[in-house]
Every structure is written in structure tokens, then in C-alpha cells.
């Protein structure tokens, strides 16, 4: 068996092992995850790589060409490092609404940190449901 054939044979084992990694470890090995493709049935919590980033499926679906992870927050969320504070993004519904205690930077990565004081928070910081914490 050539090294390439061995690598192809091991790939399914690697992908199964990668599925059990914590988000922090998974982010150190994004390449271990299958790439996103159109026409594939994805299940909730499945992780895929797309454009060098790791995404988690938030709603089971069969993908379509215009449903790429970076363009459909109703279906995908980017996996962030635990403890990393992301920049606020407008939620599209209950599946990606912020929970009580979630923290975000707003309006950009250099902006202050806001903490959600309510579950199901879809409001922009400064409008409702947020407190400045730094």
C-alpha cells in the first residue's frame, strides 16, 4: 500500500476521531474536518471546515449552493475558542440568539464588551438586554 493509499484509508478514522474533539482542540486541527459541500445532509452539532474556518451546524438540513456556512447563520455558526469574545452579529432567529451571560464586542473587535442580561437576546447592544462590562 502506498503512503497515499494508506492516508486515504485512514481518513475516515481521522474524521470519526475529530468529531469527539473539544472545540478548542478542533480549532487547532480544522483540517481534520470534512469540507462543506452543497448537496450533503448535515445534522445539528456536526462541524465542518469552510474557507479555513470551523463551523457547527445549528439546524439539520441538506445543503444548497447558496447556503454556505459563512452566509447562513440560521444553519451554521462559526466555532470560537472557549473564552474568546466575538464581535456582535445580528441574530437571525432563536437558533442563534444570545443567551444570558454571553459576551460580545460592539460595534467592532476594539469596542467595549457587552454581556447579555437576558436569554433569547436578538437586540443590538445599547438597545435592550445588554450591560457594558468593560
Helices and strands as residue ranges (DSSP letters): H 3-18, H 23-28, G 30-32, E 41-42, E 47-50, E 53-57, E 61-62, G 69-71, E 76-78, E 86-87, G 94-96, E 103-106, E 112-116, E 130-132
